Amino acid sequence: MKKCIDIYNNNKGRSAFRGSTYIDPLGYEYPNSVVECRDCMFNFGHDSCVLYKEAGLDNKDIKQKVSQVSRERECRYFITTNFSDGGDEYTQARDDVKKISKRLNYPAEYWKRMS
């Protein structure tokens, strides 16, 4: 039975935002890690993260983690919902996350909305 952390470990190299700071021609600096939970494979709605839910965090802690990602624009476990350049690996990974979500009795309005 797959777990979210397995999905993350199997796909993290395909969608990671890495590197140092980008400096544009006018000298403004932008961090390369500009992730948002709503674009992540493990998110199915507002203040949700199936990976953290499966890891045992309660909804309050998950909400705090999501808020932290929103503020810092960086997440250790971010994988974009469309990481493939031509294949459909992301579709299978997303389906696996949906199955995990259902198994965890994650609020149905989250995963139904994203079907």
N, C-alpha and C positions, 0 to 999 in steps of 0.2 A: 504494500500500500504506500503510495507516494505521500511525501510530506512537503509542505511549502519550502522548508529549508533545502530539500533535495532539488526542487524546481529551481530555486535560487542558485544553488551551487552548479547545477547543470547548464544554466543559461547566463550567468552573470557576466561572462566575457563578451557576450553579444550586445549588451546594451549599456555598459557602464559609462558614466560620465567621469572621466579622469583628467588629470593634468593640473597644471598650475593656473595662474591668472592670465586671462586674455587682456591685452592693453590695446585699445583702438588707436587710430592715428592721432586723435586729439588728446591722448594721454589718459583717458578714463579706463579704470580697471574693472573687469567683470569676472566673477568666479565662474569656472567652467561647470561647477556642479549647481545646476539650477533646476532641480527636480521638483515635481509636485505630486502629491499622493494621488490625485485624480488621474494621472497618467501612468500609474504603476499597476503592474500585473496583479498585485495582492490587494488592491483596493476595489471595493464594490459599492462605494457610496460615501457620504459625508462621515468623517471621523471613523473610518473603518480600515482595518488591516488584518486580513486573514492570517498572514504569517505570524503576527504578534498574538492573535487570538489562539492560534494553534500552539504557540509557545507558552500559553498559560496566563498571559496578561489579561486583566479585567478591562471592561469597557472604559473605565476612568483612566487607567494607565495608557490604553491605546489612544484615547483622545489627547492626552498630554504628548505622546510621541508624534501624533499627526500635527499637533500645534507646533511642536519643535521643528519638524520638517518644513512646515509652512514659513516659519521665521528664518531658519537657517538655509533653506533650499538645498539640503543635503540629507541623504538617507543611506545608511549602510546597506540596506536590502533592496534598493530601488532597481526594478527592471521594468522597462517601458512595455506597454501593452502591445506594441508592434515592433519587435526587435529584428525581424527577419528581412533580408534583402532578396526576396524572391520565393523563399520557401514558406511553409505554413507552420513552422515550429512554434510560433507564438500562439497560434490557435489551439494546438494541443496542450500547451502549457496553461493557457487560460481556462480551458475546459477542465484540466486537472485541479486548478485552484477552485473552480466552481464546485466540483465534487467535494473537495475538502471543506469548503464553506458550508455546503449542505450537511455534511457529516457532523460538523461542529454545531449544527443548529443555529448558524449565524442568521441574523434577521433576513427573512426571505425577501423583503423589499429591496435589500441590497443586491443580491445576485439575480433576482428576477428583472430588475431595472437594467442590468447590464447584459442580459441575454441577447 
